[in-house]
Amino acid sequence: MPKDEQEPPNAKKGKRWFRPNQSGPGWHPSSWQGWLILAVVVGAIVVVVVLFRTGVL
């Protein structure tokens, strides 16, 4: 492996949580950690929308 392609010694090996789409812009989850992050973000958006609609925020 050429020196310029080597990873730093402290680089973690593992599966990426998100990967680029095959067509079109953006990224999508590729592991359970990615799906968990997506679910948390969607849940937070739903909570904020519900709080605004009920007048709490």
PyMOL Python script that loads the backbone (N, CA, C, O; Angstrom):
from pymol import cmd

cmd.read_pdbstr("""\
ATOM      1  N   MET A   1       0.858  -1.177   0.000  1.00  0.00           N
ATOM      2  CA  MET A   1       0.000   0.000   0.000  1.00  0.00           C
ATOM      3  C   MET A   1       0.901   1.235   0.000  1.00  0.00           C
ATOM      4  O   MET A   1       1.788   1.356   0.845  1.00  0.00           O
ATOM      5  N   PRO A   2       0.675   2.152  -0.945  1.00  0.00           N
ATOM      6  CA  PRO A   2       1.488   3.363  -0.973  1.00  0.00           C
ATOM      7  C   PRO A   2       1.301   4.182   0.294  1.00  0.00           C
ATOM      8  O   PRO A   2       0.262   4.129   0.951  1.00  0.00           O
ATOM      9  N   LYS A   3       2.331   4.933   0.610  1.00  0.00           N
ATOM     10  CA  LYS A   3       2.312   5.696   1.853  1.00  0.00           C
ATOM     11  C   LYS A   3       1.169   6.709   1.895  1.00  0.00           C
ATOM     12  O   LYS A   3       0.596   6.943   2.959  1.00  0.00           O
ATOM     13  N   ASP A   4       0.823   7.321   0.737  1.00  0.00           N
ATOM     14  CA  ASP A   4      -0.232   8.328   0.742  1.00  0.00           C
ATOM     15  C   ASP A   4      -1.629   7.734   0.902  1.00  0.00           C
ATOM     16  O   ASP A   4      -2.573   8.484   1.153  1.00  0.00           O
ATOM     17  N   GLU A   5      -1.801   6.407   0.765  1.00  0.00           N
ATOM     18  CA  GLU A   5      -3.100   5.760   0.933  1.00  0.00           C
ATOM     19  C   GLU A   5      -3.272   5.127   2.313  1.00  0.00           C
ATOM     20  O   GLU A   5      -4.338   4.590   2.617  1.00  0.00           O
ATOM     21  N   GLN A   6      -2.251   5.184   3.139  1.00  0.00           N
ATOM     22  CA  GLN A   6      -2.325   4.569   4.456  1.00  0.00           C
ATOM     23  C   GLN A   6      -3.187   5.416   5.378  1.00  0.00           C
ATOM     24  O   GLN A   6      -3.187   6.644   5.306  1.00  0.00           O
ATOM     25  N   GLU A   7      -3.920   4.730   6.244  1.00  0.00           N
ATOM     26  CA  GLU A   7      -4.736   5.417   7.239  1.00  0.00           C
ATOM     27  C   GLU A   7      -3.873   5.754   8.445  1.00  0.00           C
ATOM     28  O   GLU A   7      -2.870   5.087   8.702  1.00  0.00           O
ATOM     29  N   PRO A   8      -4.259   6.783   9.181  1.00  0.00           N
ATOM     30  CA  PRO A   8      -3.503   7.105  10.395  1.00  0.00           C
ATOM     31  C   PRO A   8      -3.524   5.926  11.360  1.00  0.00           C
ATOM     32  O   PRO A   8      -4.465   5.133  11.338  1.00  0.00           O
ATOM     33  N   PRO A   9      -2.520   5.798  12.196  1.00  0.00           N
ATOM     34  CA  PRO A   9      -2.464   4.647  13.108  1.00  0.00           C
ATOM     35  C   PRO A   9      -3.615   4.577  14.093  1.00  0.00           C
ATOM     36  O   PRO A   9      -3.935   3.492  14.578  1.00  0.00           O
ATOM     37  N   ASN A  10      -4.251   5.705  14.404  1.00  0.00           N
ATOM     38  CA  ASN A  10      -5.359   5.704  15.363  1.00  0.00           C
ATOM     39  C   ASN A  10      -6.721   5.650  14.675  1.00  0.00           C
ATOM     40  O   ASN A  10      -7.742   5.814  15.342  1.00  0.00           O
ATOM     41  N   ALA A  11      -6.767   5.423  13.360  1.00  0.00           N
ATOM     42  CA  ALA A  11      -8.043   5.340  12.639  1.00  0.00           C
ATOM     43  C   ALA A  11      -8.767   4.059  13.028  1.00  0.00           C
ATOM     44  O   ALA A  11      -8.171   2.983  13.075  1.00  0.00           O
ATOM     45  N   LYS A  12     -10.066   4.192  13.307  1.00  0.00           N
ATOM     46  CA  LYS A  12     -10.863   3.026  13.697  1.00  0.00           C
ATOM     47  C   LYS A  12     -11.328   2.281  12.453  1.00  0.00           C
ATOM     48  O   LYS A  12     -11.734   2.896  11.466  1.00  0.00           O
ATOM     49  N   LYS A  13     -11.267   0.994  12.504  1.00  0.00           N
ATOM     50  CA  LYS A  13     -11.792   0.168  11.421  1.00  0.00           C
ATOM     51  C   LYS A  13     -13.226  -0.185  11.761  1.00  0.00           C
ATOM     52  O   LYS A  13     -13.532  -0.486  12.915  1.00  0.00           O
ATOM     53  N   GLY A  14     -14.093  -0.154  10.795  1.00  0.00           N
ATOM     54  CA  GLY A  14     -15.476  -0.521  11.050  1.00  0.00           C
ATOM     55  C   GLY A  14     -16.371  -0.098   9.909  1.00  0.00           C
ATOM     56  O   GLY A  14     -15.953   0.581   8.971  1.00  0.00           O
ATOM     57  N   LYS A  15     -17.599  -0.516  10.020  1.00  0.00           N
ATOM     58  CA  LYS A  15     -18.576  -0.204   8.990  1.00  0.00           C
ATOM     59  C   LYS A  15     -19.051   1.237   9.142  1.00  0.00           C
ATOM     60  O   LYS A  15     -19.239   1.729  10.255  1.00  0.00           O
ATOM     61  N   ARG A  16     -19.238   1.898   8.018  1.00  0.00           N
ATOM     62  CA  ARG A  16     -19.750   3.267   8.058  1.00  0.00           C
ATOM     63  C   ARG A  16     -21.223   3.257   8.420  1.00  0.00           C
ATOM     64  O   ARG A  16     -21.960   2.346   8.042  1.00  0.00           O
ATOM     65  N   TRP A  17     -21.648   4.280   9.158  1.00  0.00           N
ATOM     66  CA  TRP A  17     -23.040   4.365   9.566  1.00  0.00           C
ATOM     67  C   TRP A  17     -23.923   4.848   8.431  1.00  0.00           C
ATOM     68  O   TRP A  17     -25.088   4.462   8.346  1.00  0.00           O
ATOM     69  N   PHE A  18     -23.382   5.689   7.556  1.00  0.00           N
ATOM     70  CA  PHE A  18     -24.104   6.212   6.402  1.00  0.00           C
ATOM     71  C   PHE A  18     -23.223   6.053   5.174  1.00  0.00           C
ATOM     72  O   PHE A  18     -21.996   6.075   5.275  1.00  0.00           O
ATOM     73  N   ARG A  19     -23.848   5.893   4.017  1.00  0.00           N
ATOM     74  CA  ARG A  19     -23.090   5.809   2.771  1.00  0.00           C
ATOM     75  C   ARG A  19     -23.816   6.642   1.711  1.00  0.00           C
ATOM     76  O   ARG A  19     -25.019   6.878   1.824  1.00  0.00           O
ATOM     77  N   PRO A  20     -23.091   7.085   0.688  1.00  0.00           N
ATOM     78  CA  PRO A  20     -23.724   7.907  -0.344  1.00  0.00           C
ATOM     79  C   PRO A  20     -24.730   7.109  -1.158  1.00  0.00           C
ATOM     80  O   PRO A  20     -24.572   5.904  -1.354  1.00  0.00           O
ATOM     81  N   ASN A  21     -25.761   7.789  -1.627  1.00  0.00           N
ATOM     82  CA  ASN A  21     -26.758   7.151  -2.482  1.00  0.00           C
ATOM     83  C   ASN A  21     -26.125   6.748  -3.811  1.00  0.00           C
ATOM     84  O   ASN A  21     -25.181   7.388  -4.277  1.00  0.00           O
ATOM     85  N   GLN A  22     -26.643   5.696  -4.411  1.00  0.00           N
ATOM     86  CA  GLN A  22     -26.148   5.261  -5.710  1.00  0.00           C
ATOM     87  C   GLN A  22     -26.563   6.241  -6.803  1.00  0.00           C
ATOM     88  O   GLN A  22     -25.812   6.471  -7.751  1.00  0.00           O
ATOM     89  N   SER A  23     -27.745   6.812  -6.674  1.00  0.00           N
ATOM     90  CA  SER A  23     -28.199   7.808  -7.646  1.00  0.00           C
ATOM     91  C   SER A  23     -28.802   8.976  -6.891  1.00  0.00           C
ATOM     92  O   SER A  23     -29.549   8.787  -5.931  1.00  0.00           O
ATOM     93  N   GLY A  24     -28.480  10.166  -7.320  1.00  0.00           N
ATOM     94  CA  GLY A  24     -28.986  11.356  -6.668  1.00  0.00           C
ATOM     95  C   GLY A  24     -28.123  11.770  -5.490  1.00  0.00           C
ATOM     96  O   GLY A  24     -27.238  11.029  -5.061  1.00  0.00           O
ATOM     97  N   PRO A  25     -28.388  12.957  -4.974  1.00  0.00           N
ATOM     98  CA  PRO A  25     -27.597  13.462  -3.860  1.00  0.00           C
ATOM     99  C   PRO A  25     -28.036  12.861  -2.530  1.00  0.00           C
ATOM    100  O   PRO A  25     -29.150  12.353  -2.407  1.00  0.00           O
ATOM    101  N   GLY A  26     -27.170  12.923  -1.556  1.00  0.00           N
ATOM    102  CA  GLY A  26     -27.545  12.530  -0.207  1.00  0.00           C
ATOM    103  C   GLY A  26     -26.892  11.259   0.284  1.00  0.00           C
ATOM    104  O   GLY A  26     -26.088  10.630  -0.405  1.00  0.00           O
ATOM    105  N   TRP A  27     -27.261  10.907   1.488  1.00  0.00           N
ATOM    106  CA  TRP A  27     -26.719   9.749   2.182  1.00  0.00           C
ATOM    107  C   TRP A  27     -27.879   8.947   2.749  1.00  0.00           C
ATOM    108  O   TRP A  27     -28.975   9.477   2.932  1.00  0.00           O
ATOM    109  N   HIS A  28     -27.639   7.667   3.028  1.00  0.00           N
ATOM    110  CA  HIS A  28     -28.666   6.843   3.667  1.00  0.00           C
ATOM    111  C   HIS A  28     -28.000   5.898   4.665  1.00  0.00           C
ATOM    112  O   HIS A  28     -26.825   5.562   4.515  1.00  0.00           O
ATOM    113  N   PRO A  29     -28.750   5.471   5.682  1.00  0.00           N
ATOM    114  CA  PRO A  29     -28.174   4.596   6.702  1.00  0.00           C
ATOM    115  C   PRO A  29     -27.720   3.265   6.107  1.00  0.00           C
ATOM    116  O   PRO A  29     -28.375   2.707   5.226  1.00  0.00           O
ATOM    117  N   SER A  30     -26.589   2.768   6.605  1.00  0.00           N
ATOM    118  CA  SER A  30     -26.102   1.468   6.147  1.00  0.00           C
ATOM    119  C   SER A  30     -25.801   0.534   7.315  1.00  0.00           C
ATOM    120  O   SER A  30     -25.259  -0.553   7.115  1.00  0.00           O
ATOM    121  N   SER A  31     -26.151   0.951   8.539  1.00  0.00           N
ATOM    122  CA  SER A  31     -25.965   0.086   9.711  1.00  0.00           C
ATOM    123  C   SER A  31     -27.037   0.436  10.742  1.00  0.00           C
ATOM    124  O   SER A  31     -27.767   1.415  10.583  1.00  0.00           O
ATOM    125  N   TRP A  32     -27.124  -0.370  11.795  1.00  0.00           N
ATOM    126  CA  TRP A  32     -28.145  -0.115  12.804  1.00  0.00           C
ATOM    127  C   TRP A  32     -27.897   1.220  13.504  1.00  0.00           C
ATOM    128  O   TRP A  32     -28.854   1.864  13.936  1.00  0.00           O
ATOM    129  N   GLN A  33     -26.642   1.654  13.629  1.00  0.00           N
ATOM    130  CA  GLN A  33     -26.352   2.941  14.263  1.00  0.00           C
ATOM    131  C   GLN A  33     -26.904   4.092  13.425  1.00  0.00           C
ATOM    132  O   GLN A  33     -27.428   5.068  13.962  1.00  0.00           O
ATOM    133  N   GLY A  34     -26.782   3.969  12.110  1.00  0.00           N
ATOM    134  CA  GLY A  34     -27.341   4.984  11.225  1.00  0.00           C
ATOM    135  C   GLY A  34     -28.849   5.054  11.318  1.00  0.00           C
ATOM    136  O   GLY A  34     -29.431   6.138  11.353  1.00  0.00           O
ATOM    137  N   TRP A  35     -29.487   3.874  11.360  1.00  0.00           N
ATOM    138  CA  TRP A  35     -30.953   3.846  11.496  1.00  0.00           C
ATOM    139  C   TRP A  35     -31.379   4.429  12.835  1.00  0.00           C
ATOM    140  O   TRP A  35     -32.406   5.105  12.906  1.00  0.00           O
ATOM    141  N   LEU A  36     -30.617   4.187  13.899  1.00  0.00           N
ATOM    142  CA  LEU A  36     -30.940   4.737  15.215  1.00  0.00           C
ATOM    143  C   LEU A  36     -30.851   6.260  15.200  1.00  0.00           C
ATOM    144  O   LEU A  36     -31.733   6.935  15.730  1.00  0.00           O
ATOM    145  N   ILE A  37     -29.806   6.800  14.603  1.00  0.00           N
ATOM    146  CA  ILE A  37     -29.662   8.250  14.510  1.00  0.00           C
ATOM    147  C   ILE A  37     -30.816   8.842  13.721  1.00  0.00           C
ATOM    148  O   ILE A  37     -31.381   9.862  14.117  1.00  0.00           O
ATOM    149  N   LEU A  38     -31.174   8.211  12.605  1.00  0.00           N
ATOM    150  CA  LEU A  38     -32.293   8.683  11.793  1.00  0.00           C
ATOM    151  C   LEU A  38     -33.589   8.678  12.596  1.00  0.00           C
ATOM    152  O   LEU A  38     -34.360   9.635  12.523  1.00  0.00           O
ATOM    153  N   ALA A  39     -33.841   7.617  13.360  1.00  0.00           N
ATOM    154  CA  ALA A  39     -35.062   7.525  14.166  1.00  0.00           C
ATOM    155  C   ALA A  39     -35.088   8.601  15.253  1.00  0.00           C
ATOM    156  O   ALA A  39     -36.144   9.176  15.519  1.00  0.00           O
ATOM    157  N   VAL A  40     -33.962   8.878  15.875  1.00  0.00           N
ATOM    158  CA  VAL A  40     -33.903   9.905  16.918  1.00  0.00           C
ATOM    159  C   VAL A  40     -34.182  11.285  16.325  1.00  0.00           C
ATOM    160  O   VAL A  40     -34.916  12.076  16.917  1.00  0.00           O
ATOM    161  N   VAL A  41     -33.607  11.575  15.170  1.00  0.00           N
ATOM    162  CA  VAL A  41     -33.826  12.876  14.533  1.00  0.00           C
ATOM    163  C   VAL A  41     -35.290  13.036  14.122  1.00  0.00           C
ATOM    164  O   VAL A  41     -35.887  14.085  14.365  1.00  0.00           O
ATOM    165  N   VAL A  42     -35.867  12.019  13.508  1.00  0.00           N
ATOM    166  CA  VAL A  42     -37.276  12.089  13.105  1.00  0.00           C
ATOM    167  C   VAL A  42     -38.164  12.223  14.340  1.00  0.00           C
ATOM    168  O   VAL A  42     -39.119  12.999  14.326  1.00  0.00           O
ATOM    169  N   GLY A  43     -37.867  11.484  15.402  1.00  0.00           N
ATOM    170  CA  GLY A  43     -38.638  11.588  16.643  1.00  0.00           C
ATOM    171  C   GLY A  43     -38.556  12.978  17.250  1.00  0.00           C
ATOM    172  O   GLY A  43     -39.556  13.499  17.745  1.00  0.00           O
ATOM    173  N   ALA A  44     -37.375  13.584  17.218  1.00  0.00           N
ATOM    174  CA  ALA A  44     -37.224  14.942  17.758  1.00  0.00           C
ATOM    175  C   ALA A  44     -38.026  15.943  16.941  1.00  0.00           C
ATOM    176  O   ALA A  44     -38.632  16.854  17.506  1.00  0.00           O
ATOM    177  N   ILE A  45     -38.041  15.790  15.623  1.00  0.00           N
ATOM    178  CA  ILE A  45     -38.830  16.687  14.774  1.00  0.00           C
ATOM    179  C   ILE A  45     -40.318  16.539  15.084  1.00  0.00           C
ATOM    180  O   ILE A  45     -41.034  17.536  15.170  1.00  0.00           O
ATOM    181  N   VAL A  46     -40.783  15.312  15.249  1.00  0.00           N
ATOM    182  CA  VAL A  46     -42.194  15.066  15.565  1.00  0.00           C
ATOM    183  C   VAL A  46     -42.553  15.696  16.909  1.00  0.00           C
ATOM    184  O   VAL A  46     -43.607  16.320  17.030  1.00  0.00           O
ATOM    185  N   VAL A  47     -41.706  15.548  17.907  1.00  0.00           N
ATOM    186  CA  VAL A  47     -41.973  16.128  19.225  1.00  0.00           C
ATOM    187  C   VAL A  47     -42.064  17.646  19.138  1.00  0.00           C
ATOM    188  O   VAL A  47     -42.968  18.238  19.728  1.00  0.00           O
ATOM    189  N   VAL A  48     -41.157  18.284  18.422  1.00  0.00           N
ATOM    190  CA  VAL A  48     -41.180  19.745  18.295  1.00  0.00           C
ATOM    191  C   VAL A  48     -42.448  20.202  17.575  1.00  0.00           C
ATOM    192  O   VAL A  48     -43.068  21.184  17.983  1.00  0.00           O
ATOM    193  N   VAL A  49     -42.834  19.508  16.522  1.00  0.00           N
ATOM    194  CA  VAL A  49     -44.049  19.881  15.786  1.00  0.00           C
ATOM    195  C   VAL A  49     -45.275  19.729  16.688  1.00  0.00           C
ATOM    196  O   VAL A  49     -46.140  20.604  16.701  1.00  0.00           O
ATOM    197  N   VAL A  50     -45.357  18.650  17.429  1.00  0.00           N
ATOM    198  CA  VAL A  50     -46.505  18.438  18.326  1.00  0.00           C
ATOM    199  C   VAL A  50     -46.533  19.516  19.412  1.00  0.00           C
ATOM    200  O   VAL A  50     -47.602  20.032  19.735  1.00  0.00           O
ATOM    201  N   LEU A  51     -45.392  19.856  19.971  1.00  0.00           N
ATOM    202  CA  LEU A  51     -45.346  20.898  21.011  1.00  0.00           C
ATOM    203  C   LEU A  51     -45.756  22.247  20.456  1.00  0.00           C
ATOM    204  O   LEU A  51     -46.446  23.001  21.142  1.00  0.00           O
ATOM    205  N   PHE A  52     -45.354  22.578  19.230  1.00  0.00           N
ATOM    206  CA  PHE A  52     -45.782  23.839  18.619  1.00  0.00           C
ATOM    207  C   PHE A  52     -47.284  23.850  18.363  1.00  0.00           C
ATOM    208  O   PHE A  52     -47.944  24.860  18.603  1.00  0.00           O
ATOM    209  N   ARG A  53     -47.826  22.743  17.879  1.00  0.00           N
ATOM    210  CA  ARG A  53     -49.257  22.700  17.536  1.00  0.00           C
ATOM    211  C   ARG A  53     -50.138  22.751  18.785  1.00  0.00           C
ATOM    212  O   ARG A  53     -51.263  23.247  18.724  1.00  0.00           O
ATOM    213  N   THR A  54     -49.643  22.245  19.914  1.00  0.00           N
ATOM    214  CA  THR A  54     -50.439  22.277  21.142  1.00  0.00           C
ATOM    215  C   THR A  54     -50.262  23.590  21.892  1.00  0.00           C
ATOM    216  O   THR A  54     -50.967  23.836  22.871  1.00  0.00           O
ATOM    217  N   GLY A  55     -49.337  24.435  21.454  1.00  0.00           N
ATOM    218  CA  GLY A  55     -49.139  25.742  22.079  1.00  0.00           C
ATOM    219  C   GLY A  55     -48.178  25.735  23.242  1.00  0.00           C
ATOM    220  O   GLY A  55     -48.060  26.745  23.937  1.00  0.00           O
ATOM    221  N   VAL A  56     -47.496  24.656  23.479  1.00  0.00           N
ATOM    222  CA  VAL A  56     -46.550  24.591  24.588  1.00  0.00           C
ATOM    223  C   VAL A  56     -45.306  25.422  24.263  1.00  0.00           C
ATOM    224  O   VAL A  56     -44.740  26.062  25.149  1.00  0.00           O
ATOM    225  N   LEU A  57     -44.888  25.416  23.026  1.00  0.00           N
ATOM    226  CA  LEU A  57     -43.705  26.205  22.616  1.00  0.00           C
ATOM    227  C   LEU A  57     -44.112  27.426  21.836  1.00  0.00           C
ATOM    228  O   LEU A  57     -43.256  28.202  21.413  1.00  0.00           O
TER     229      LEU A  57
END
""", "prot")
cmd.dss("prot")
cmd.show_as("cartoon", "prot")
cmd.util.cbc("prot")
cmd.orient("prot")
